[in-house]
Structures are given as C-alpha cells and as structure tokens.
Amino acid sequence: MEDAEKVAGAREGTYSSDSGTPPVYGNTLDVNRPWTARFVDSFKRDPNAHATPKGTVGANGKVFDLEGAAARTAESPLSRKLKGRHLQMIAIGGSIGTGLFVGSGSALATGGPASLLIAFALIGIMLYCTVHALGEMAVLFPVAGSFSAYSTRFLDPAWGFAMGWNYAMQWLVVLPLEIVAASITVNYWNEGRINNCAWVAIFLALIIAINLFGVKGYGEAEFVFAIIKVVAIIGFIILGIILTCGGGPQGDYIGGRNWSNPGAFHNGFKGLCSTFVTAAFAFAGTELVGLAAAETANPRKSLPTAVKQVFWRISLFYIVSLTLVGLLVPYTDPRLINGSSGADAKASPFVIAIVNAGISGLPSVMNVVIMIAVLSVGNSSIYGSSRTLAALADQGQAPRILGYIDRKGRPIVGIGIASALGFLAFLAGSDKAGEAFNWMLALSGLSSIFTWGSICLAHIRFRKAWRLNGHTLDELAFRSQPGVVGSWIGFL
C-alpha cells in the first residue's frame, strides 16, 4: 500500500527528494528542491533514452518494423520540442553561413563569376533532389541520425557505419571552420589590434551555451538567426539590383561590365572544378531538416512543408545573390580570399560589393549579419554531430558512451566531443588561419557530397524495396517531387 502511495505521489510531482528512491521515469521531482540540485541532476543519464529507438534499425540492417518503428519514434525520449516554425526556419536559413558569405569570395577569385554561378546551380539541382528523397524517407521513418540509419537499412551496415562517421566528421570540422571565419570577419573592425584567439573564445562559449539549453534552445536560436539572415540577403538583393542598374551614390552603371573585363571565367575548366567544393560546403546543412524531424512534435505535418521551401532558398538566396555578387565584384579584387592572399579582413564579397559602391556604415551591418550566420551554423554543427554520434552508438557503430542522453534529452557526451573539437578554431590566432580555413572547408565540402550521394542511393533502394513488397506510391505520406529520376540525377 505504501509503495502504491509513493508511485501515486511521484505521478503528481509531489515526490520528496529525501526519500532516497528515484521517481518513476517521465515524472518530475519536487519543484521545491534547490535549482543547483535540479541543474546537476539534469546531466545524469536517462536510462530509458536512446537516439534511435530500440528495434528501429539494427546494426545488421534487418530489424525494421514499420508500425513498431513509428510507435517507438513517437515515444522517443529525445526531446521532441521543435515546432513547425522552427523547422521552417531551419529549412529556409539553417545552412546560410560562411559558405555563402565568405567562401563564395574564394570561389569567385578562383573560377570567376560564371564558374561561381554554374557550380552553385548544379549543386543546387543535386540538393533539391536529395532533400526531397530525404523528406520522403524521414516522414515515413523519422529517426534521429536518420542518414546513417537509412544507409544501414537500405544499402549495407558497413555503408551506414561509414556514412554516419563521415557525416559526424563533416559537422565536427564545421564548428572550428565557422569560428575561424568569424575571427576573419571581426578583423574588419579590429584590424589586428586584439588577437583572434580572444574572439574565438567568445564565439565558442556562446555556441556551447546555446546547445546546453537542449533542442528547444537550438530551435529558438535558429529561428531568430535565420530571420536575420533572410532579411539581410533580401536587402542585399534589392541593393545589388539598384547598384547594378547605376542607382548607387556614384551613379555608375555597372551591368555586365565585370563579365567582359576581367571576364566570366578564370583558370578555365580547372577553375570551374575547384569551385564545386566551395559550393558543396555552402549548401551543407540543408539536410539537417531530416535530422531535426526526430525531434519535431509532428514530423508528418511540418517536414513536407519545410522540404518544399528548400527550392525557394536555393534559387532566391543562393543563385540570385551570387549572380549580383558576380556582377558587382571583379574576380581580380585583391581583398577576396584566394590562395595567395590568405584570409583577408574584408574577405566577404558581399561586404566588398557595398564598399565598392561607396556606401558608408552598411559594410559593418553586413559583417554583423555574417557573424550571426557563423553563430548559427556553428550552433547547427554541434547539434548535427552530437545527434549523429548518439545514433551511431545506439546502433552499435560507435563507442557506447556516445549514446549517453541526459534527463533533459541532450546527447551530452556528443555535445562535449563536438565542443572540444571546436578548440581547433584557435588556429585562427596563428599566421596559418587562411590555410586552416581552406583545409577545413575542403574536408567539410567533400563530406557533404558523400552524404548527399548516400541519401539518394538509399532512396533509390527504398523505392525498389517498397515496390517489391507490394506497396504503391499512393501509400506514402509525402512523395519526392523529382522521384527516383531525381535521386539518380542527385547520385550521379
């Protein structure tokens, strides 16, 4: 009788902290306990929490029961606090960061404006097909760490293992890369007076703090950051059109002048090929929509809408803004990041375009937006890598400790490892900052291409299995618009 009363008391949230017995899982301790004790307790392991619900995807790739998976995912102890608006903004502005704002300058200097446009358009088409393929699978099987889970299930456990670690490595590299880029941006005002390491420490502390708030903190931060980035890019597009047409302070009509002199291409075909890695890096993070699905309150409703918005983001934010950058900034501009100059203080072509127009004050505003974009993508990198590592651990493809999820639903060991690798960003304080930036950008960009290829191939195999098991496409809650043809295009 006494035991029954204790359980009943725990269910009502009146359980005493000095009783010596832990509460029933899913119930809260007495709210009168000191906040310090509650804070420390939140980091304790939740024995019932797993990134990938048990039985959803076995390490042998054969354990997958559709109805059971849906039920277990619905009860997944990973905190399901992302709302539809969070997912929309992660889809629209989640991956807009240094790849677009700073890395595009490196691509422009290497390949010229035409190469820049071709590379981003081709990667954009590939990504459109990939995100739709991912959306179709993620609505049906909303599993955290979903990319490696799909490869494990539909391709091969060994492929899933390699894919998962590749994706985790991609995000682990992105955090120091973004912070190095942030320190480059700060130099616009700082001009070397304060060592870059000071800025690295500030950015790193901010990003780690946001992720310690759990998925709710990540979602709210991304929501605000994405709105700022979207407004800034739309503002730049309007300004860029005005400047190109001769509406700037100098009243000088620019038009296609920079495409004829110094020219549309630089370094020929080799220059075009070298811009693809930058374009891939710039688009990295678009697939986070699928990863966030497992922590969304209603993935079946919010994920298809988010996936459909990716097309507008690719065409409007990337293609239109970079077309204007190519018109306004010649590839010979010495301030662009390239192999010879290293990481220059004014390396963003967006800032250079505004400076060239002779508008005062606005370059500083653009630099603030770039720093917010850096914080945003750095924030996403800890989120992406920690969830992937936790999912790999649950599938027996990584050390078990990485599957440690605390009582707040945070994969805290994964967050710790991602944060620790962020200290590589202190390379920004050395004279090799530009070299470090280019190496990490290449690593991340190539990892993205392998990730997208695996998603497309997993979708092709999934569709075949779906058909062979007697199912029709009408049974799918969300169907990829480009379909299997799109996945073959994306994969190739």
C-alpha positions, 0 to 999 in steps of 0.5 A, spaced: 500 500 500 505 504 501 509 503 495 502 504 491 502 511 495 509 513 493 508 511 485 501 515 486 505 521 489 511 521 484 505 521 478 503 528 481 510 531 482 509 531 489 515 526 490 520 528 496 527 528 494 529 525 501 526 519 500 532 516 497 528 512 491 528 515 484 521 517 481 518 513 476 521 515 469 517 521 465 515 524 472 518 530 475 521 531 482 519 536 487 519 543 484 521 545 491 528 542 491 534 547 490 535 549 482 543 547 483 540 540 485 535 540 479 541 543 474 546 537 476 541 532 476 539 534 469 546 531 466 545 524 469 543 519 464 536 517 462 536 510 462 530 509 458 533 514 452 536 512 446 537 516 439 534 511 435 529 507 438 530 500 440 528 495 434 528 501 429 534 499 425 539 494 427 546 494 426 545 488 421 540 492 417 534 487 418 530 489 424 525 494 421 518 494 423 514 499 420 508 500 425 513 498 431 518 503 428 513 509 428 510 507 435 517 507 438 519 514 434 513 517 437 515 515 444 522 517 443 525 520 449 529 525 445 526 531 446 521 532 441 520 540 442 521 543 435 515 546 432 513 547 425 516 554 425 522 552 427 523 547 422 521 552 417 526 556 419 531 551 419 529 549 412 529 556 409 536 559 413 539 553 417 545 552 412 546 560 410 553 561 413 560 562 411 559 558 405 555 563 402 558 569 405 565 568 405 567 562 401 563 564 395 569 570 395 574 564 394 570 561 389 569 567 385 577 569 385 578 562 383 573 560 377 570 567 376 563 569 376 560 564 371 564 558 374 561 561 381 554 561 378 554 554 374 557 550 380 552 553 385 546 551 380 548 544 379 549 543 386 543 546 387 539 541 382 543 535 386 540 538 393 533 539 391 533 532 389 536 529 395 532 533 400 526 531 397 528 523 397 530 525 404 523 528 406 520 522 403 524 517 407 524 521 414 516 522 414 515 515 413 521 513 418 523 519 422 529 517 426 534 521 429 541 520 425 536 518 420 542 518 414 546 513 417 540 509 419 537 509 412 544 507 409 544 501 414 537 499 412 537 500 405 544 499 402 549 495 407 551 496 415 558 497 413 555 503 408 551 506 414 557 505 419 561 509 414 556 514 412 554 516 419 562 517 421 563 521 415 557 525 416 559 526 424 566 528 421 563 533 416 559 537 422 565 536 427 570 540 422 564 545 421 564 548 428 572 550 428 571 552 420 565 557 422 569 560 428 575 561 424 571 565 419 568 569 424 575 571 427 576 573 419 570 577 419 571 581 426 578 583 423 574 588 419 573 592 425 579 590 429 584 590 424 589 586 428 589 590 434 586 584 439 588 577 437 583 572 434 584 567 439 580 572 444 574 572 439 574 565 438 573 564 445 567 568 445 564 565 439 565 558 442 562 559 449 556 562 446 555 556 441 556 551 447 551 555 451 546 555 446 546 547 445 546 546 453 539 549 453 537 542 449 533 542 442 528 547 444 534 552 445 537 550 438 530 551 435 529 558 438 536 560 436 535 558 429 529 561 428 531 568 430 538 567 426 535 565 420 530 571 420 536 575 420 539 572 415 533 572 410 532 579 411 539 581 410 540 577 403 533 580 401 536 587 402 542 585 399 538 583 393 534 589 392 541 593 393 545 589 388 539 590 383 539 598 384 547 598 384 547 594 378 542 598 374 547 605 376 542 607 382 548 607 387 551 614 390 556 614 384 551 613 379 555 608 375 552 603 371 555 597 372 551 591 368 555 586 365 561 590 365 565 585 370 563 579 365 567 582 359 573 585 363 576 581 367 571 576 364 566 570 366 571 565 367 578 564 370 583 558 370 578 555 365 575 548 366 580 547 372 577 553 375 570 551 374 572 544 378 575 547 384 569 551 385 564 545 386 567 544 393 566 551 395 559 550 393 558 543 396 560 546 403 555 552 402 549 548 401 551 543 407 546 543 412 540 543 408 539 536 410 539 537 417 531 538 416 531 530 416 535 530 422 531 535 426 524 531 424 526 526 430 525 531 434 519 535 431 512 534 435 509 532 428 514 530 423 508 528 418 505 535 418 511 540 418 517 536 414 513 536 407 512 543 408 519 545 410 522 540 404 518 544 399 521 551 401 528 548 400 527 550 392 525 557 394 532 558 398 536 555 393 534 559 387 532 566 391 538 566 396 543 562 393 543 563 385 540 570 385 545 573 390 551 570 387 549 572 380 549 580 383 555 578 387 558 576 380 556 582 377 558 587 382 565 584 384 571 583 379 574 576 380 581 580 380 579 584 387 585 583 391 581 583 398 577 576 396 580 570 399 584 566 394 590 562 395 595 567 395 592 572 399 590 568 405 584 570 409 583 577 408 579 582 413 574 584 408 574 577 405 566 577 404 564 579 397 558 581 399 561 586 404 566 588 398 560 589 393 557 595 398 564 598 399 565 598 392 559 602 391 561 607 396 556 606 401 558 608 408 556 604 415 552 598 411 559 594 410 559 593 418 551 591 418 553 586 413 559 583 417 554 583 423 549 579 419 555 574 417 557 573 424 550 571 426 550 566 420 557 563 423 553 563 430 548 559 427 551 554 423 556 553 428 550 552 433 547 547 427 554 543 427 554 541 434 547 539 434 548 535 427 554 531 430 552 530 437 545 527 434 549 523 429 554 520 434 548 518 439 545 514 433 551 511 431 552 508 438 545 506 439 546 502 433 552 499 435 557 503 430 560 507 435 563 507 442 557 506 447 558 512 451 556 516 445 549 514 446 549 517 453 542 522 453 541 526 459 534 527 463 533 533 459 534 529 452 541 532 450 546 527 447 551 530 452 557 526 451 556 528 443 555 535 445 562 535 449 566 531 443 563 536 438 565 542 443 572 540 444 573 539 437 571 546 436 578 548 440 581 547 433 578 554 431 584 557 435 588 556 429 585 562 427 590 566 432 596 563 428 599 566 421 596 559 418 588 561 419 587 562 411 590 555 410 586 552 416 580 555 413 581 552 406 583 545 409 577 545 413 572 547 408 575 542 403 574 536 408 567 539 410 565 540 402 567 533 400 563 530 406 557 533 404 557 530 397 558 523 400 552 524 404 548 527 399 550 521 394 548 516 400 541 519 401 539 518 394 542 511 393 538 509 399 532 512 396 533 509 390 533 502 394 527 504 398 523 505 392 525 498 389 524 495 396 517 498 397 515 496 390 517 489 391 513 488 397 507 490 394 506 497 396 504 503 391 506 510 391 499 512 393 501 509 400 506 514 402 505 520 406 509 525 402 512 523 395 519 526 392 517 531 387 523 529 382 522 521 384 527 516 383 529 520 376 531 525 381 535 521 386 539 518 380 540 525 377 542 527 385 547 520 385 550 521 379 
